[in-house]
Amino acid sequence: MPTAKYLGTAELEGWNMHDLGAYPYIREGEGKILVEVYETPEAEYNETSRMEMGAGYAMKEVNVNLDGQTHVAEVYYATADNKFYNDEKPLVPNGDWIKHVAEKGERNHW
């Protein structure tokens, strides 16, 4: 997202993050995950949405807290009917992909 504006990092409850190897995916669950929040121009938003939806993800609006203010954001997640992105993939126990990759001793692919 070349011109997206980074707004901060937020914690989301009720989500689990799974390790697919090169990247994570999230599913609704009972854990907590860390997410980066961006303000995205419409053209980039549309491109990202087409890519994520085309890869089999669904989108959901969530409330995030940044610096004491609540914002509405959107997350792309693997649905329960998506057989490829399932609960059998390793769980990222701390919900923090960057920390998880560092602990595994691998470079972050992003």
Kinemage of the C-alpha trace (Angstrom):
@kinemage 1
@onewidth
@group {chain A} dominant
@subgroup {mainchain}
@vectorlist {calphas} color= white
{ca met a 1} P 0.000 0.000 0.000
{ca pro a 2} L 2.297 2.739 -1.254
{ca thr a 3} L 0.266 5.743 -0.102
{ca ala a 4} L -1.646 4.273 2.846
{ca lys a 5} L -1.145 6.203 6.081
{ca tyr a 6} L -0.113 4.157 9.112
{ca leu a 7} L -2.349 5.013 12.087
{ca gly a 8} L -1.029 2.614 14.694
{ca thr a 9} L -1.229 -0.858 16.156
{ca ala a 10} L -4.324 -2.190 17.899
{ca glu a 11} L -5.255 -5.350 19.758
{ca leu a 12} L -8.348 -7.249 18.654
{ca glu a 13} L -10.096 -9.703 20.948
{ca gly a 14} L -12.055 -12.651 19.622
{ca trp a 15} L -9.583 -13.591 16.871
{ca asn a 16} L -6.933 -16.266 16.388
{ca met a 17} L -3.907 -15.914 14.131
{ca his a 18} L -2.496 -18.924 12.278
{ca asp a 19} L 0.907 -19.459 10.687
{ca leu a 20} L 0.739 -20.452 7.035
{ca gly a 21} L 4.506 -20.193 6.638
{ca ala a 22} L 5.170 -17.092 4.551
{ca tyr a 23} L 2.260 -15.137 5.999
{ca pro a 24} L -0.484 -15.366 8.628
{ca tyr a 25} L -4.228 -15.546 8.382
{ca ile a 26} L -6.848 -14.844 11.022
{ca arg a 27} L -10.101 -16.521 11.991
{ca glu a 28} L -12.694 -15.620 14.541
{ca gly a 29} L -11.856 -17.362 17.801
{ca glu a 30} L -11.104 -16.828 21.453
{ca gly a 31} L -7.667 -15.222 21.284
{ca lys a 32} L -6.182 -11.759 20.864
{ca ile a 33} L -4.181 -10.521 17.898
{ca leu a 34} L -2.189 -7.412 17.091
{ca val a 35} L -3.102 -5.604 13.887
{ca glu a 36} L -1.655 -2.617 12.082
{ca val a 37} L -4.238 0.000 11.156
{ca tyr a 38} L -3.968 2.102 8.000
{ca glu a 39} L -5.990 4.836 6.335
{ca thr a 40} L -6.091 3.755 2.719
{ca pro a 41} L -6.961 5.787 -0.393
{ca glu a 42} L -9.988 4.439 -2.245
{ca ala a 43} L -8.104 3.051 -5.262
{ca glu a 44} L -5.693 1.107 -3.040
{ca tyr a 45} L -8.555 -0.029 -0.811
{ca asn a 46} L -10.426 -1.375 -3.844
{ca glu a 47} L -7.317 -3.162 -5.147
{ca thr a 48} L -6.593 -4.709 -1.749
{ca ser a 49} L -10.203 -5.760 -1.317
{ca arg a 50} L -10.299 -7.467 -4.735
{ca met a 51} L -7.065 -9.298 -3.946
{ca glu a 52} L -8.147 -10.474 -0.483
{ca met a 53} L -11.666 -11.460 -1.519
{ca gly a 54} L -10.256 -13.225 -4.593
{ca ala a 55} L -7.992 -15.261 -2.301
{ca gly a 56} L -11.008 -16.555 -0.403
{ca tyr a 57} L -11.102 -14.159 2.525
{ca ala a 58} L -14.163 -12.372 3.873
{ca met a 59} L -14.218 -8.829 5.278
{ca lys a 60} L -15.655 -7.697 8.607
{ca glu a 61} L -15.875 -4.294 10.266
{ca val a 62} L -14.348 -4.146 13.744
{ca asn a 63} L -13.806 -1.446 16.337
{ca val a 64} L -10.183 -0.664 17.169
{ca asn a 65} L -8.790 1.551 19.905
{ca leu a 66} L -5.954 3.864 18.897
{ca asp a 67} L -4.643 6.312 21.482
{ca gly a 68} L -7.872 6.161 23.473
{ca gln a 69} L -10.137 6.744 20.470
{ca thr a 70} L -12.361 4.129 18.871
{ca his a 71} L -12.169 3.754 15.091
{ca val a 72} L -14.019 1.467 12.697
{ca ala a 73} L -11.634 -0.687 10.695
{ca glu a 74} L -11.956 -3.681 8.414
{ca val a 75} L -10.192 -7.035 8.679
{ca tyr a 76} L -9.934 -9.751 6.076
{ca tyr a 77} L -10.275 -13.195 7.605
{ca ala a 78} L -10.574 -16.862 6.710
{ca thr a 79} L -14.135 -18.092 7.067
{ca ala a 80} L -15.137 -21.381 8.672
{ca asp a 81} L -16.076 -22.841 5.278
{ca asn a 82} L -12.632 -22.150 3.794
{ca lys a 83} L -10.964 -25.581 3.917
{ca phe a 84} L -7.458 -24.289 3.114
{ca tyr a 85} L -7.351 -21.754 5.948
{ca asn a 86} L -8.381 -23.889 8.885
{ca asp a 87} L -7.661 -24.401 12.560
{ca glu a 88} L -5.185 -27.200 11.780
{ca lys a 89} L -2.492 -24.681 10.797
{ca pro a 90} L -0.178 -23.692 13.692
{ca leu a 91} L -1.557 -21.034 15.998
{ca val a 92} L 0.495 -17.885 16.554
{ca pro a 93} L 0.292 -18.043 20.356
{ca asn a 94} L 1.010 -14.378 21.055
{ca gly a 95} L -1.144 -13.029 18.187
{ca asp a 96} L 1.809 -10.916 17.035
{ca trp a 97} L 3.110 -11.984 13.622
{ca ile a 98} L 6.296 -9.885 13.736
{ca lys a 99} L 7.269 -11.265 17.153
{ca his a 100} L 6.337 -14.796 16.088
{ca val a 101} L 8.555 -14.662 12.992
{ca ala a 102} L 11.441 -13.259 15.051
{ca glu a 103} L 11.060 -16.050 17.616
{ca lys a 104} L 11.131 -18.631 14.822
{ca gly a 105} L 14.374 -17.059 13.608
{ca glu a 106} L 13.010 -16.332 10.140
{ca arg a 107} L 12.924 -13.139 8.156
{ca asn a 108} L 9.550 -11.465 7.849
{ca his a 109} L 8.487 -11.954 4.236
{ca trp a 110} L 6.876 -8.529 4.073
